[in-house]
Amino acid sequence: MLKKRVLVVAVVTLLQSLGAASAQEVGLPVGTAQIQVKRPQIPRAKQAPKLLDYVKAEPQEHGLKITDFRQRSPGDGTPATRATTAYLSFDDTHFYAVFVAKDDPNLVRARIAKREDTDGDDIVILELDTFRDKRHSFSFFVNPYGVQLDSKRTEGFDPDINFDTQWESEGQLTDDGYVVRIAIPFKSLRYKSADVQTWGVGVGRVIARLS
C-alpha cells in the first residue's frame, strides 16, 4: 500500500532492442529497450481510471501522459508511425496504466484467448523496476482484448515466464485502434519501504504485423 506516499519515476518508452548503456541509465535491466527519459512524479488518482473513459476522449483527470513513443523497425529510433499514448497513475492500493493505441482496427491483430496466449497479437507493455536497481523488473503484457502475460526480468538471465502474480487487465477495440487498462495491486509487487518511491517505468507497444 502506498498511502500518503509519493511515486517518482524514470519513464522510458520501450523499443524491442537497444544497447545496455542507455537501459542502465534509467534503472531498467540491461536488455530493456528504451529511447526517451523523463523523471516526473506520477499523480495520485482521485478515483481508479475506467477503460470507457478513454475510449471516446481523454478524461479531464488522466494521470501522467506519455506520447513520445519511438520505433525500432522500420527506422530504429524514429518517431512511431502509429500514435500511442500511455497514462500512468496510482492510488493507495494500485498502480494504473492506460494505453490508447491508434491504428486501423481492421488491421489490429488480437485474439480472445486464455491467459498468457498472446503470441502473434498486438500488445502493450508495462515494465516496473520497483527498486530502480537497474537489475530487476516486473513485465506486464496485454493484447487489445485484455489477455495478459507477465514475467520477471533479472540482469544476465532470460525472463522468468513462470512468474505469475495477480493483476487486472481489460481491453477494447475502437473505431481508431484500441484501448487497454492495467491495474496492478501493490501487494503483488515488491518495493522499498519508503515514503518517496523512485521506480524505473517502461511503456511500450508491439504492432505484430510490422514486427
N, C-alpha and C positions, 0 to 999 in steps of 0.2 A: 504494500500500500504506500502511495506517495502523498499522504495527506499533508497539506500545507507545505509541500516541498516544491523546489524549482527544478525544471528539467532543461538543461542547456545541452545542445548537441552540435557536433560537427557533421553537417549534412553533405552527402555526395550523391550525384546521380550516377547510377551504375551502368557500365558497359559490360561486354561479355569477357573481355580480357584486356589487361593493361599491366605495365611493369610494376615490380614490387615497391619501388621507392615511393611513388605517388600514393599507393594504397596505404603505406605506413604513415604518411604524413597526417592522415585524418583519423587514425585509430581503428581502422578496419584491418582484418587479417591480410597477409600477403596473398595475392591472387585475386583479391576482391577488386573488380574493375570499377573505375570511377573517373570523373572528369572535373566537376566543379566543387569547390569547397566553400562552405559557409559555417559560421559559428553563432547561430541565433538561439534565442530562448523560445522553446515551444510553449504556446499559450495553453493555459488550463481551460478546458471546455466547461461551459456552464451546464451543458447537457450533452449526452452522448450523441455524436453525429448519426444521422439516419441516411441510408442509401438513397431513398427517394428525394431527399433534399437536394441531391447533387445531379439528379437525372435531367432536370429541365433547366436549371440555372444554378449559379453559385450562391449559396446561402450567405446571409449577412455575417454570421459567425461561422468561420470556416477553418480556423486554425492557421498554422504556418503554411504558406503557399509556396510550392516549388514548381518552376516551369522550365528551367534551363537544362532540359534533357539533351544529351548528345548520342550519336550512334556510332557503333563500331564498324558495321558492314552493311551497306557500302559506305565508304567515306569515313574512315576512322577519325573520330573526334569532331566531325562536322555536326552542325545543328540537326536535330531529328526532323525527318520529313513528315512524320505524323505527330501531332501535338499530344503531349501528355502533361497532366497537372496532378501533383500529389499534395494532399493536405494532411498535416500532422497535428495532433493534439493529445491531451491526456486529462484524466481526472483522478480521483483518489484511488481507483481500482484498476483502470485500464489504460493502455497506450492505444491510440487510434490512428489509422491511416486510411484515407480515401483517395482512390485513383480515378481520374477522369481521362479515359484514353480515346482519342479521336481516330476514326477510321471509317471506311466504308463497311457497314455492318454485314453486307453480303460477302465480304472477304475475310472477316474475322474467323479464326479457327478456334472452335471451342466445342467441348462435348460435356453432356451431363453424365458424369461417371463417378465411380467410387473414389473415396479419399485417396490421394497420392497418385491417381492416374491422370496425369496432366501431359504425358508425352505427346508431342506434336501440336499442342494447343498454344495459343497466345497466353502469356502470363504477365502478371506484375510481380515485383519483388520488393520485399522489405527486409533489410538486414540491420540487426541491432547488435552493436558492440557495447554491451551494458557496463563493462568495466573500463572501456576505452584503453585497453592494454595492447592493442594492435596485434593480438594473437588469437582471440576467440570471438565468435559472434554466433547469433541465432539467425537463421534464414527462414523466411516465410514466402511461399509462392502461391498465387491464386489465379485461376483461369477466369474468363468472363462470366461463367455461371457460378462462381464461388467455390469450385472444387479446390481443395487446399492440399499443400505439401509443405513439410517443414524439415529442417536439418540443422545440424550444429557444425560449425567450422572451427578448426584449430590449425594454426600455422604449421606447415610441414606435413599435414595429413590430409587424406581425402575427406570430403564432407561426410559426416556421420548421418546417414539417412535412416538409421534406426532410432534416432532421436524422435520422440513423439510427445508433444505437450498439448494442453487444452487451450484452444483459442477459437474465435469466431470469424467466419468469412461469409460474404454473400456478394453476388454479382448480378448484373442485368445488362443485356444488350439494349442499346438505344438507337435512335434514328441516325446518330453520327458517331457510333462506336460502342463503348461500354463503360460501365462504372463498377468499381469494386470497393467494398468496405471491409476493413480488417479491424478487429478488436482483440487485443492480447491482454489477458489479466496479468497484473504484475506478479501475482503468486505463481504464474507459470514461468517466470524468468528468475535469474539470479543477478543481483547487482549489489553495489556497496550500500551500507547503511550510512547515509549522509543526507543532510537537508538540501544540499545542492547537488544534483545528479548531473554528471557530464558524460554523455554517451557519444559513440560514433553511430551514425544512422545513414544507411544507404537506401536509395529508392531507384527502381529500375523497371524496365519493360522489355519483353521479348515479343517481337512480331514474327510468328512462326514462318510465314510464307517468305519472309525476307531474310531469314537467318541461314 
